[in-house]
Structures are given as structure tokens and as C-alpha cells.
Amino acid sequence: MLERLSLRQRLLLWLLPSTAALTLAWIVGTYAIAQHFVGRVYDWALEDTARTLAGQVRVERGSATVNLPAPALRMLEFDEFDQIYFSVTDPQGRQLAGNRALPPPPERGAAAPRVRFYLDDADGAPLRLVQYRMRGDGSLAVYVRVAETLHKRKNLAREMMVYMLGSQLLFLAGIVFLVWYGVGRGIAPLNRVRDAIARRTHEDLSPLDERGLPSEVQQQVHVINELMARLAGTLSMQRDFIADATHQLRTPIAVLRTQAELAQRAHHGALRDGAGSGHDGETLRALLAQMDAATLRLSRLASQLLSLSRAELGRADAARFADLAVAELVEDTVAALVPAALARRIELQVGIDPDLPPLHADRQLLHELLANLIDNAIRYTPPGGRIEVEARRDGAAVRFAVTDDGPGIAESERERVVERFVRGSKADSQGSGLGLAIAREIAALHGGALTLSASPHPSGLRVSILLPAQDPRARG
């Protein structure tokens, strides 16, 4: 339910109930305080009545008398809303004057305060009473008690509640409006950002304007701009990749088409001449062999392009990452390339440390990385040469190295040859210039790095790959 609400609705859902609860608590508190002070006003009036009545009491020679004229008595008992009761008693509880007996307060005797307010009831009606203790001659004490029912107090309390509740409801309505308006103004920057994004086409990845935004929204927009910058870089990389791939594929496809046309002409010539001469047959076989070689190069180039695209865009499947044994990976990769090395009479030497930690990696990509490096070494090592494939422990990492004794790469060119479709000046004209680029991208995808250096032999190249044993995706 909450997940379907808008941000405005969520904020109002959190703010309005708490605001209403605070307003209600304020009403109750204010009412209680007002009722307390109103009660004190009525209590003061009740106390004045008791003191006035006490002024009519005379205590002489151990006895008390009350001189209360009839008009004064009628005035004392008159009240438009409440019943007024009074009583004058001696310490023994004998009533000296009054219109009814009134119960004493909880405190009795000399310890009782001079003026004491308390609640009681008479005939089921609640009363507010005051007792005024006066002392005559000697130790004679006289108690004057005045009581009234609570109708005035309750009526005033109801009126106060009505007026207070009405004003507070208006106040709460104003608060609701201000909260609604304030929330709208508060989320207006988010709406502007939303509208700015909605107006864009899929090609517009320019940064959003961060000026004039609140700091919280500005931080979110900054993150969005960083994402858009990365997307723009990725799209640019894809466009460059497509352009480069198109250029690289155009030549072998054109060659393949030319060879196919020549093969067709040779075939038609053979048919026209009958059985055909041996020369035409040889030409046709040579053209078909060239077509087969061109097809293999085209297939390898397409495979390398797909591998490079996957590595550059970081699309290694997380499910394919697993702990793998380095020794087994190296041995399997070398074994797959032994026939190519034997065909060129190249010696493959393998050196693997026995205590290598397992790598958390994509086995297929690492196999392709090593295969590209070894294949490059086989391609550029002269017949009868030697290639060394190593896997060594390097602290908490594993270092792979492929060393050949081919022509090598000039130091001034080493930084450039790891780029796509770039080959060194001594490179084979049949190469695509993708092998080292693929190796570099796969190493980077696994949190590693590729370095080129001179071979320890009189000539050649040494390619090193350093890969951390830890899962590169868990290091962030």
C-alpha cells in the first residue's frame, strides 16, 4: 500500500497525523490549564463568601452566635445557576447557623489549614466546598463552610471547549494547508528534474542543470549526471567500436568476395573447355584454399570483436564468476594451443607455482585472455623458437606471463599496441590488432592490469597479467 503512494502523499501521511496529534494534545493541555485558572476564580469567590459570612459570627465567653439578617441571607443564597449552601459549626460539629449540614474536609482540628477547598456531594450532586476556620477568644474555633453546585463551572468549561475546539480546528485546517503547500513547494525541484528528463530524447545525455536546486536534490542530480556521463562514454565507445569493426570487416569480406568471383570464373572456364586443364584445377584449388583461410580469419576476427565488446562493456555474467584452479586453467589453455605450436616447431614451456590461490573469475574469459596471449606469441615467434607460459604467486595476487623470442615491440609503441586495431611496426600483416586489447579489457574486468616489457632473451616480448585473488566486485 505505502509503495503505491507518491512522495507528496507519503510526506502528508507522516506529517498530518503527527500535526493533528500535537494539536489535540495542545487543546487538551490548554483546556486543562484554562479550567484550572477558571476554577481558582470561582474558588476565590467562594472564599470571599465564606469570609463575609465569618464576619457575621461573634464569639464571646466561650460561645458563638451568628448575626445574619434576612436580606443578607437571601443575598447569600441567591445564584442564577447553582445552589448555595452554608454552615457554621463549633469544634464539636454542632451547627450554629446554615441552611443545611455540610460534610467537613479530610483534615480536622487545629492541624487543618485556615482555608481549605475540597469536593464532596450532597444528594448525589457534586459540590465544591470551602472551609474557613476562625478563632475566637480562648481556644474556641468556629468553622464556616460554604458550598455550591458545579453548574456554572461545567457550563463555562463546555463553552471554553466549544470556542477552543472551533478555533483549533481552524488552526489545524490552516496547518494542513501550509503543510500541503509546503510539501508541494519542497518537491517542486524534483518535479522540475522529472520534467527535464521526460523532455529528453534517448540521444540527449547532456548533464542536467544543478543550479538553484536544494542540496539534497542537487546530490541526486549530480549522481544522475555522473551516470549519464558514463552512459555517454559507453555509447561513444560502442559507436567507435562499430565504426572500427565495420572498417576491419570490410577488407576480409571484400577479399573473400573477390576470391569467390575468381573461383567462379575458373570453374566456368573449366566447364567451357570441357574437362578442363590441370592448370585451371590447380588455380581453383588455390583459390578455394585462400577462401578457406580468409573465412577462418574472418571467423576469428568476429569472435575477437564479440569478446572485446563483452569485455569493454563489462558484461561478464555474475553467474559465471566462480573460484577456479589456476593450474588447471593454464594447462587446459596451453593444451588447446599445442597443435598450433607444433605446426611451427615452437617449444611451449610451462611454469606454475604449486601454492597459487584460487581466482574468483569468469573461466571462459580468462581462458580467452591466455589463449590470445599465447596465440600472439605463436604467431610472432619464428619456427624453432620458444614460448614460456608462467603462473606465479605475487603476494595476494596471481601473475600470468607469456614470454616469446619473436621480434618484440619497440618501447615507444607498447602503450599504443594495447588499443583496439593497433599493431606494432613489426606486426604480422594478417593480424587484427585485437589480441592485446582483449587481454587488457578482460584483465581490467577482473580488477587486474596488463604490462608489456622486453623479453629476457636476446629478442622478444614479455606480457604480464596481474590478477587479484579476491573477487573484484566485492572490493568496492
ABEGO torsion letter per residue (X at the ends): XAAABBAAAAAAAAAAAAAAAAAAAAAAAAAAAAAAAAAAAAAAAAAAAAAAAAAABBBBGGBBBBBBBAAAAAAAABBAABBBBBBBBBAAGBBABEABBBBBBABBEAABBABBBBBBBBGGBBBBBBBBBBBBBEABBBBBBBBBBAAAAAAAAAAAAAAAAAAAAAAAAAAAAAAAAAAAAAAAAAAAAAAAAAABBAABABBBBABGBBAAAAAAAAAAAAAAAAAAAAAAAAAAAAAAAAAAAAAAAAAAAAAAAAAAAAAAAAAAAEAEBAAAAAAAAAAAAAAAAAAAAAAAAAAAAAAAAAAAAGABBAAABBBBBAAAAAAAAAAAAAAAAAAAGBBBBBBBBAABBBBBBBAAAAAAAAAAAAAAAAAABBBGBBBBBBBBBBEABBBBBBBBABAEBBAAAAAAAABBGBBBAABBAABAGAAAAAAAAAAAAAGBBBBBBBBABABEBBBBBBBBABBAAAAX
